[in-house]
Amino acid sequence: MTSLFRARGLDPSTSHAAADQSIDLAKQHFEKIVECLRRFGPMGKDGIAELVGLDGNQVARRMKELEKDGRVELTGRTTKSNSGRSEREWQFVPVQQELI
């Protein structure tokens, strides 16, 4: 999993501890989001947030990382957000198993 949560070498130990906690929290969010899309199919960030109990902003922050890791992708379609605006629709990408 790609990590954006790093403390700089000269940062205080509290910054390093916070970065470590952020990684664990992000992993929990990643798992919830991927499982939601796998189970319920394509949807926007607000739909995901509602089903997994996260804020829409928390979901939005994770989607690019999940996309970079190949776990989700944009469908090319839009859906309505909670505010009635169009938002991008995401879908689960099944893991491809290599044949030996």
The first five atom37 places (N, CA, C, CB, O) and aatype in JSON, in Angstrom:
{
  "aatype": [12, 16, 15, 10, 13, 1, 0, 1, 7, 10, 3, 14, 15, 16, 15, 8, 0, 0, 0, 3, 5, 15, 9, 3, 10, 0, 11, 5, 8, 13, 6, 11, 9, 19, 6, 4, 10, 1, 1, 13, 7, 14, 12, 7, 11, 3, 7, 9, 0, 6, 10, 19, 7, 10, 3, 7, 2, 5, 19, 0, 1, 1, 12, 11, 6, 10, 6, 11, 3, 7, 1, 19, 6, 10, 16, 7, 1, 16, 16, 11, 15, 2, 15, 7, 1, 15, 6, 1, 6, 17, 5, 13, 19, 14, 19, 5, 5, 6, 10, 9],
  "atom_mask": [
    [1, 1, 1, 1, 1],
    [1, 1, 1, 1, 1],
    [1, 1, 1, 1, 1],
    [1, 1, 1, 1, 1],
    [1, 1, 1, 1, 1],
    [1, 1, 1, 1, 1],
    [1, 1, 1, 1, 1],
    [1, 1, 1, 1, 1],
    [1, 1, 1, 0, 1],
    [1, 1, 1, 1, 1],
    [1, 1, 1, 1, 1],
    [1, 1, 1, 1, 1],
    [1, 1, 1, 1, 1],
    [1, 1, 1, 1, 1],
    [1, 1, 1, 1, 1],
    [1, 1, 1, 1, 1],
    [1, 1, 1, 1, 1],
    [1, 1, 1, 1, 1],
    [1, 1, 1, 1, 1],
    [1, 1, 1, 1, 1],
    [1, 1, 1, 1, 1],
    [1, 1, 1, 1, 1],
    [1, 1, 1, 1, 1],
    [1, 1, 1, 1, 1],
    [1, 1, 1, 1, 1],
    [1, 1, 1, 1, 1],
    [1, 1, 1, 1, 1],
    [1, 1, 1, 1, 1],
    [1, 1, 1, 1, 1],
    [1, 1, 1, 1, 1],
    [1, 1, 1, 1, 1],
    [1, 1, 1, 1, 1],
    [1, 1, 1, 1, 1],
    [1, 1, 1, 1, 1],
    [1, 1, 1, 1, 1],
    [1, 1, 1, 1, 1],
    [1, 1, 1, 1, 1],
    [1, 1, 1, 1, 1],
    [1, 1, 1, 1, 1],
    [1, 1, 1, 1, 1],
    [1, 1, 1, 0, 1],
    [1, 1, 1, 1, 1],
    [1, 1, 1, 1, 1],
    [1, 1, 1, 0, 1],
    [1, 1, 1, 1, 1],
    [1, 1, 1, 1, 1],
    [1, 1, 1, 0, 1],
    [1, 1, 1, 1, 1],
    [1, 1, 1, 1, 1],
    [1, 1, 1, 1, 1],
    [1, 1, 1, 1, 1],
    [1, 1, 1, 1, 1],
    [1, 1, 1, 0, 1],
    [1, 1, 1, 1, 1],
    [1, 1, 1, 1, 1],
    [1, 1, 1, 0, 1],
    [1, 1, 1, 1, 1],
    [1, 1, 1, 1, 1],
    [1, 1, 1, 1, 1],
    [1, 1, 1, 1, 1],
    [1, 1, 1, 1, 1],
    [1, 1, 1, 1, 1],
    [1, 1, 1, 1, 1],
    [1, 1, 1, 1, 1],
    [1, 1, 1, 1, 1],
    [1, 1, 1, 1, 1],
    [1, 1, 1, 1, 1],
    [1, 1, 1, 1, 1],
    [1, 1, 1, 1, 1],
    [1, 1, 1, 0, 1],
    [1, 1, 1, 1, 1],
    [1, 1, 1, 1, 1],
    [1, 1, 1, 1, 1],
    [1, 1, 1, 1, 1],
    [1, 1, 1, 1, 1],
    [1, 1, 1, 0, 1],
    [1, 1, 1, 1, 1],
    [1, 1, 1, 1, 1],
    [1, 1, 1, 1, 1],
    [1, 1, 1, 1, 1],
    [1, 1, 1, 1, 1],
    [1, 1, 1, 1, 1],
    [1, 1, 1, 1, 1],
    [1, 1, 1, 0, 1],
    [1, 1, 1, 1, 1],
    [1, 1, 1, 1, 1],
    [1, 1, 1, 1, 1],
    [1, 1, 1, 1, 1],
    [1, 1, 1, 1, 1],
    [1, 1, 1, 1, 1],
    [1, 1, 1, 1, 1],
    [1, 1, 1, 1, 1],
    [1, 1, 1, 1, 1],
    [1, 1, 1, 1, 1],
    [1, 1, 1, 1, 1],
    [1, 1, 1, 1, 1],
    [1, 1, 1, 1, 1],
    [1, 1, 1, 1, 1],
    [1, 1, 1, 1, 1],
    [1, 1, 1, 1, 1]
  ],
  "atom_positions": [
    [[0.85, -1.18, 0.0], [0.0, 0.0, 0.0], [0.9, 1.24, 0.0], [-0.97, 0.0, 1.23], [1.83, 1.34, 0.79]],
    [[0.6, 2.13, -0.87], [1.35, 3.38, -0.95], [1.15, 4.17, 0.32], [0.92, 4.2, -2.19], [0.04, 4.23, 0.85]],
    [[2.2, 4.8, 0.82], [2.08, 5.57, 2.05], [2.4, 7.04, 1.81], [3.01, 5.01, 3.12], [3.48, 7.38, 1.33]],
    [[1.44, 7.89, 2.14], [1.67, 9.33, 2.08], [1.98, 9.89, 3.46], [0.45, 10.04, 1.49], [2.27, 11.08, 3.6]],
    [[1.91, 9.05, 4.47], [1.98, 9.5, 5.85], [3.38, 9.25, 6.4], [0.92, 8.8, 6.71], [3.67, 8.18, 6.95]],
    [[4.23, 10.24, 6.23], [5.6, 10.1, 6.7], [5.99, 11.33, 7.49], [6.57, 9.88, 5.54], [5.6, 12.45, 7.17]],
    [[6.75, 11.1, 8.52], [7.33, 12.21, 9.26], [8.74, 12.43, 8.73], [7.32, 11.94, 10.8], [9.42, 11.48, 8.34]],
    [[9.17, 13.66, 8.73], [10.53, 13.97, 8.3], [11.52, 13.57, 9.4], [10.67, 15.48, 7.95], [11.15, 13.46, 10.57]],
    [[12.74, 13.35, 9.01], [13.76, 12.9, 9.95], [13.96, 13.82, 11.14], [0.0, 0.0, 0.0], [14.25, 13.35, 12.23]],
    [[13.8, 15.12, 10.95], [14.02, 16.07, 12.04], [12.75, 16.38, 12.83], [14.58, 17.34, 11.49], [12.8, 17.15, 13.79]],
    [[11.62, 15.8, 12.44], [10.37, 16.03, 13.17], [10.45, 15.41, 14.56], [9.16, 15.45, 12.38], [11.18, 14.44, 14.76]],
    [[9.7, 15.95, 15.51], [9.69, 15.37, 16.86], [9.07, 13.97, 16.87], [8.92, 16.29, 17.84], [8.37, 13.59, 15.93]],
    [[9.34, 13.23, 17.92], [8.83, 11.85, 18.02], [7.31, 11.8, 17.96], [9.32, 11.21, 19.32], [6.74, 10.81, 17.5]],
    [[6.65, 12.85, 18.42], [5.18, 12.87, 18.35], [4.69, 12.87, 16.9], [4.63, 14.09, 19.1], [3.65, 12.29, 16.6]],
    [[5.43, 13.52, 16.02], [5.07, 13.52, 14.6], [5.23, 12.13, 14.0], [5.93, 14.53, 13.82], [4.41, 11.71, 13.18]],
    [[6.28, 11.42, 14.41], [6.48, 10.06, 13.93], [5.37, 9.14, 14.43], [7.85, 9.54, 14.37], [4.89, 8.28, 13.69]],
    [[4.98, 9.31, 15.68], [3.89, 8.5, 16.24], [2.58, 8.79, 15.51], [3.73, 8.77, 17.74], [1.82, 7.87, 15.21]],
    [[2.31, 10.05, 15.23], [1.08, 10.43, 14.51], [1.08, 9.84, 13.1], [0.94, 11.96, 14.43], [0.04, 9.38, 12.62]],
    [[2.23, 9.84, 12.44], [2.34, 9.27, 11.1], [2.04, 7.78, 11.13], [3.74, 9.53, 10.51], [1.35, 7.26, 10.25]],
    [[2.56, 7.08, 12.14], [2.3, 5.65, 12.27], [0.81, 5.38, 12.49], [3.11, 5.07, 13.44], [0.26, 4.44, 11.91]],
    [[0.16, 6.19, 13.31], [-1.27, 6.02, 13.56], [-2.07, 6.31, 12.29], [-1.74, 6.94, 14.7], [-3.07, 5.64, 12.02]],
    [[-1.65, 7.28, 11.52], [-2.33, 7.62, 10.27], [-2.29, 6.46, 9.29], [-1.7, 8.85, 9.63], [-3.26, 6.21, 8.58]],
    [[-1.19, 5.75, 9.25], [-1.07, 4.59, 8.36], [-2.07, 3.53, 8.75], [0.36, 4.02, 8.4], [-2.75, 2.98, 7.88]],
    [[-2.18, 3.24, 10.04], [-3.14, 2.23, 10.5], [-4.57, 2.64, 10.19], [-2.97, 1.99, 12.01], [-5.38, 1.82, 9.77]],
    [[-4.88, 3.9, 10.41], [-6.23, 4.4, 10.13], [-6.53, 4.35, 8.64], [-6.39, 5.84, 10.66], [-7.63, 3.96, 8.24]],
    [[-5.57, 4.73, 7.82], [-5.76, 4.69, 6.37], [-6.01, 3.26, 5.9], [-4.54, 5.29, 5.66], [-6.86, 3.03, 5.05]],
    [[-5.27, 2.3, 6.45], [-5.46, 0.9, 6.07], [-6.88, 0.44, 6.41], [-4.43, 0.0, 6.79], [-7.5, -0.29, 5.63]],
    [[-7.39, 0.85, 7.55], [-8.77, 0.51, 7.92], [-9.75, 1.11, 6.93], [-9.09, 1.01, 9.35], [-10.7, 0.45, 6.5]],
    [[-9.52, 2.36, 6.56], [-10.39, 3.02, 5.58], [-10.31, 2.31, 4.23], [-10.0, 4.51, 5.43], [-11.33, 2.07, 3.59]],
    [[-9.09, 1.97, 3.79], [-8.91, 1.28, 2.52], [-9.72, -0.02, 2.49], [-7.41, 0.98, 2.27], [-10.43, -0.3, 1.52]],
    [[-9.61, -0.8, 3.56], [-10.31, -2.09, 3.61], [-11.83, -1.9, 3.55], [-9.93, -2.85, 4.89], [-12.52, -2.63, 2.83]],
    [[-12.35, -0.93, 4.29], [-13.79, -0.67, 4.29], [-14.28, -0.24, 2.9], [-14.14, 0.42, 5.33], [-15.31, -0.71, 2.42]],
    [[-13.54, 0.65, 2.27], [-13.94, 1.17, 0.96], [-13.91, 0.07, -0.1], [-13.02, 2.34, 0.53], [-14.86, -0.08, -0.87]],
    [[-12.83, -0.7, -0.15], [-12.7, -1.76, -1.14], [-13.79, -2.81, -0.94], [-11.31, -2.41, -1.07], [-14.41, -3.25, -1.91]],
    [[-14.04, -3.21, 0.28], [-15.07, -4.2, 0.56], [-16.45, -3.68, 0.17], [-15.05, -4.6, 2.04], [-17.27, -4.44, -0.35]],
    [[-16.72, -2.43, 0.42], [-17.99, -1.82, 0.05], [-18.21, -1.89, -1.46], [-18.06, -0.36, 0.54], [-19.27, -2.3, -1.91]],
    [[-17.21, -1.48, -2.23], [-17.34, -1.51, -3.68], [-17.42, -2.94, -4.21], [-16.17, -0.79, -4.32], [-18.15, -3.21, -5.16]],
    [[-16.68, -3.84, -3.61], [-16.73, -5.25, -4.02], [-18.13, -5.82, -3.79], [-15.67, -6.08, -3.27], [-18.68, -6.52, -4.63]],
    [[-18.68, -5.5, -2.64], [-19.97, -6.08, -2.24], [-21.17, -5.42, -2.92], [-20.14, -5.96, -0.74], [-22.1, -6.12, -3.35]],
    [[-21.16, -4.09, -3.03], [-22.35, -3.37, -3.49], [-22.25, -2.83, -4.91], [-22.63, -2.26, -2.57], [-23.24, -2.34, -5.45]],
    [[-21.06, -2.89, -5.51], [-20.91, -2.41, -6.88], [-20.54, -0.94, -6.95], [0.0, 0.0, 0.0], [-20.34, -0.29, -5.92]],
    [[-20.44, -0.42, -8.17], [-19.98, 0.94, -8.4], [-20.83, 1.99, -7.69], [-19.96, 1.23, -9.87], [-22.05, 1.86, -7.6]],
    [[-20.17, 3.02, -7.19], [-20.86, 4.15, -6.55], [-19.89, 5.31, -6.35], [-21.48, 3.73, -5.2], [-18.68, 5.17, -6.52]],
    [[-20.46, 6.44, -5.98], [-19.67, 7.63, -5.69], [-19.2, 7.66, -4.25], [0.0, 0.0, 0.0], [-19.57, 6.8, -3.45]],
    [[-18.38, 8.65, -3.93], [-17.8, 8.75, -2.59], [-18.86, 8.9, -1.51], [-16.83, 9.91, -2.53], [-18.7, 8.36, -0.41]],
    [[-19.94, 9.63, -1.78], [-20.97, 9.81, -0.76], [-21.71, 8.51, -0.47], [-21.96, 10.88, -1.19], [-22.05, 8.24, 0.69]],
    [[-21.96, 7.72, -1.5], [-22.6, 6.41, -1.28], [-21.71, 5.49, -0.47], [0.0, 0.0, 0.0], [-22.18, 4.78, 0.42]],
    [[-20.44, 5.49, -0.79], [-19.47, 4.68, -0.05], [-19.44, 5.12, 1.4], [-18.06, 4.78, -0.68], [-19.52, 4.3, 2.32]],
    [[-19.32, 6.43, 1.61], [-19.23, 6.98, 2.96], [-20.43, 6.57, 3.81], [-19.12, 8.5, 2.91], [-20.29, 6.19, 4.98]],
    [[-21.6, 6.64, 3.21], [-22.82, 6.3, 3.94], [-22.82, 4.83, 4.37], [-24.05, 6.59, 3.07], [-23.23, 4.51, 5.48]],
    [[-22.38, 3.95, 3.5], [-22.4, 2.52, 3.8], [-21.32, 2.08, 4.77], [-22.27, 1.74, 2.53], [-21.52, 1.13, 5.53]],
    [[-20.18, 2.74, 4.76], [-19.07, 2.3, 5.62], [-18.91, 3.13, 6.89], [-17.78, 2.34, 4.85], [-18.07, 2.82, 7.74]],
    [[-19.71, 4.18, 7.03], [-19.64, 4.97, 8.26], [-18.49, 5.96, 8.32], [0.0, 0.0, 0.0], [-18.01, 6.3, 9.41]],
    [[-18.04, 6.42, 7.16], [-16.99, 7.44, 7.11], [-17.57, 8.73, 6.56], [-15.79, 6.96, 6.24], [-18.66, 8.73, 5.98]],
    [[-16.86, 9.81, 6.74], [-17.22, 11.09, 6.15], [-16.84, 11.06, 4.67], [-16.51, 12.28, 6.89], [-15.87, 10.41, 4.29]],
    [[-17.61, 11.75, 3.85], [-17.31, 11.8, 2.41], [-15.91, 12.3, 2.12], [0.0, 0.0, 0.0], [-15.27, 11.84, 1.17]],
    [[-15.43, 13.24, 2.93], [-14.06, 13.75, 2.73], [-13.02, 12.69, 3.05], [-13.82, 14.98, 3.61], [-11.97, 12.63, 2.4]],
    [[-13.29, 11.85, 4.05], [-12.36, 10.76, 4.37], [-12.27, 9.79, 3.2], [-12.8, 10.02, 5.65], [-11.18, 9.33, 2.84]],
    [[-13.41, 9.47, 2.61], [-13.42, 8.57, 1.46], [-12.69, 9.21, 0.28], [-14.87, 8.2, 1.07], [-11.86, 8.56, -0.36]],
    [[-13.0, 10.46, -0.01], [-12.38, 11.14, -1.15], [-10.86, 11.15, -1.04], [-12.9, 12.58, -1.25], [-10.17, 10.98, -2.05]],
    [[-10.33, 11.33, 0.16], [-8.87, 11.36, 0.34], [-8.24, 10.01, 0.03], [-8.53, 11.76, 1.78], [-7.07, 9.95, -0.38]],
    [[-8.97, 8.94, 0.2], [-8.41, 7.59, 0.02], [-8.5, 7.07, -1.41], [-9.09, 6.62, 0.93], [-7.75, 6.17, -1.78]],
    [[-9.4, 7.62, -2.22], [-9.67, 7.04, -3.52], [-8.48, 7.07, -4.47], [-10.82, 7.75, -4.15], [-8.24, 6.09, -5.17]],
    [[-7.73, 8.15, -4.5], [-6.57, 8.23, -5.4], [-5.51, 7.19, -5.02], [-5.96, 9.64, -5.37], [-4.89, 6.58, -5.89]],
    [[-5.3, 7.01, -3.72], [-4.33, 6.01, -3.28], [-4.78, 4.61, -3.68], [-4.12, 6.08, -1.76], [-3.98, 3.8, -4.14]],
    [[-6.06, 4.33, -3.5], [-6.59, 3.02, -3.89], [-6.49, 2.83, -5.41], [-8.06, 2.88, -3.43], [-6.24, 1.73, -5.89]],
    [[-6.69, 3.91, -6.14], [-6.57, 3.84, -7.6], [-5.11, 3.55, -7.99], [-7.05, 5.16, -8.25], [-4.86, 2.72, -8.86]],
    [[-4.17, 4.23, -7.36], [-2.74, 4.0, -7.65], [-2.34, 2.57, -7.36], [-1.88, 4.96, -6.83], [-1.49, 2.0, -8.05]],
    [[-2.94, 1.98, -6.33], [-2.64, 0.6, -5.96], [-3.4, -0.41, -6.81], [-2.96, 0.37, -4.51], [-3.22, -1.62, -6.64]],
    [[-4.24, 0.06, -7.72], [-4.97, -0.83, -8.61], [-6.14, -1.54, -7.97], [0.0, 0.0, 0.0], [-6.62, -2.55, -8.49]],
    [[-6.61, -1.03, -6.85], [-7.72, -1.7, -6.15], [-9.08, -1.15, -6.53], [-7.53, -1.58, -4.65], [-10.09, -1.83, -6.37]],
    [[-9.12, 0.09, -7.02], [-10.36, 0.69, -7.51], [-10.04, 1.47, -8.79], [-11.01, 1.62, -6.43], [-8.88, 1.78, -9.07]],
    [[-11.09, 1.77, -9.55], [-10.92, 2.58, -10.75], [-12.2, 3.35, -11.01], [-10.55, 1.71, -11.96], [-13.28, 2.98, -10.55]],
    [[-12.05, 4.44, -11.76], [-13.21, 5.21, -12.17], [-13.95, 4.45, -13.26], [-12.79, 6.62, -12.66], [-13.34, 3.8, -14.1]],
    [[-15.29, 4.55, -13.23], [-16.1, 3.87, -14.25], [-16.26, 4.71, -15.5], [-17.46, 3.52, -13.69], [-16.6, 4.19, -16.56]],
    [[-16.02, 6.02, -15.39], [-16.28, 6.93, -16.49], [-17.68, 7.51, -16.43], [0.0, 0.0, 0.0], [-18.06, 8.34, -17.26]],
    [[-18.44, 7.08, -15.44], [-19.8, 7.59, -15.24], [-19.82, 8.49, -14.01], [-20.83, 6.43, -15.09], [-18.87, 8.52, -13.23]],
    [[-20.9, 9.22, -13.86], [-21.1, 10.02, -12.66], [-22.38, 9.57, -11.96], [-21.17, 11.54, -13.0], [-23.23, 8.91, -12.56]],
    [[-22.49, 9.95, -10.71], [-23.67, 9.68, -9.9], [-23.97, 10.93, -9.1], [-23.45, 8.44, -8.97], [-23.14, 11.83, -9.05]],
    [[-25.11, 11.01, -8.48], [-25.47, 12.19, -7.69], [-24.88, 12.09, -6.28], [-27.0, 12.35, -7.62], [-24.97, 11.05, -5.64]],
    [[-24.29, 13.18, -5.82], [-23.78, 13.26, -4.46], [-24.93, 13.58, -3.52], [-22.65, 14.32, -4.34], [-26.05, 13.82, -3.96]],
    [[-24.65, 13.59, -2.24], [-25.68, 13.94, -1.25], [-26.2, 15.36, -1.46], [-25.12, 13.8, 0.16], [-27.35, 15.65, -1.1]],
    [[-25.39, 16.23, -2.02], [-25.81, 17.61, -2.25], [-26.52, 17.79, -3.6], [-24.61, 18.54, -2.17], [-26.95, 18.89, -3.93]],
    [[-26.63, 16.69, -4.38], [-27.3, 16.75, -5.66], [-26.38, 17.05, -6.83], [0.0, 0.0, 0.0], [-26.82, 17.08, -7.98]],
    [[-25.12, 17.26, -6.55], [-24.14, 17.5, -7.62], [-23.66, 16.16, -8.18], [-22.94, 18.33, -7.1], [-23.8, 15.11, -7.55]],
    [[-23.09, 16.24, -9.38], [-22.5, 15.03, -9.96], [-21.16, 14.76, -9.32], [-22.34, 15.18, -11.5], [-20.37, 15.67, -9.06]],
    [[-20.91, 13.49, -9.06], [-19.59, 13.07, -8.57], [-19.17, 11.83, -9.34], [-19.62, 12.79, -7.03], [-20.0, 11.11, -9.89]],
    [[-17.88, 11.61, -9.37], [-17.35, 10.47, -10.11], [-17.77, 9.16, -9.46], [-15.82, 10.54, -10.21], [-17.93, 9.07, -8.24]],
    [[-17.95, 8.15, -10.3], [-18.33, 6.83, -9.82], [-17.1, 5.92, -9.85], [-19.48, 6.23, -10.67], [-16.35, 5.92, -10.82]],
    [[-16.91, 5.16, -8.78], [-15.77, 4.27, -8.62], [-16.25, 2.82, -8.61], [-15.0, 4.6, -7.32], [-17.39, 2.54, -8.26]],
    [[-15.34, 1.91, -8.99], [-15.65, 0.49, -8.91], [-14.45, -0.28, -8.4], [-16.1, -0.04, -10.27], [-13.3, 0.15, -8.52]],
    [[-14.74, -1.43, -7.83], [-13.75, -2.38, -7.34], [-13.03, -3.02, -8.52], [-14.4, -3.46, -6.45], [-13.66, -3.32, -9.54]],
    [[-11.73, -3.23, -8.4], [-10.94, -3.93, -9.41], [-10.5, -5.26, -8.8], [-9.7, -3.08, -9.89], [-9.7, -5.28, -7.86]],
    [[-11.02, -6.37, -9.31], [-10.62, -7.67, -8.77], [-9.12, -7.91, -8.94], [-11.4, -8.8, -9.45], [-8.52, -7.48, -9.93]],
    [[-8.53, -8.56, -7.99], [-7.11, -8.89, -8.04], [-6.91, -10.0, -9.06], [-6.57, -9.32, -6.63], [-7.59, -11.03, -9.01]],
    [[-5.98, -9.79, -9.97], [-5.67, -10.79, -10.99], [-4.63, -11.75, -10.44], [-5.16, -10.11, -12.3], [-3.57, -11.34, -9.97]],
    [[-4.93, -13.02, -10.5], [-4.0, -14.05, -10.03], [-3.16, -14.52, -11.21], [-4.77, -15.26, -9.37], [-3.68, -14.79, -12.29]],
    [[-1.87, -14.6, -11.0], [-0.99, -15.1, -12.04], [-1.02, -16.62, -12.07], [0.45, -14.59, -11.83], [-0.99, -17.28, -11.03]],
    [[-1.08, -17.17, -13.27], [-1.01, -18.62, -13.43], [0.45, -19.03, -13.52], [-1.8, -19.09, -14.68], [1.25, -18.41, -14.22]],
    [[0.76, -20.07, -12.81], [2.15, -20.55, -12.81], [2.29, -21.72, -13.77], [2.6, -20.97, -11.38], [3.38, -22.27, -13.91]]
  ]
}
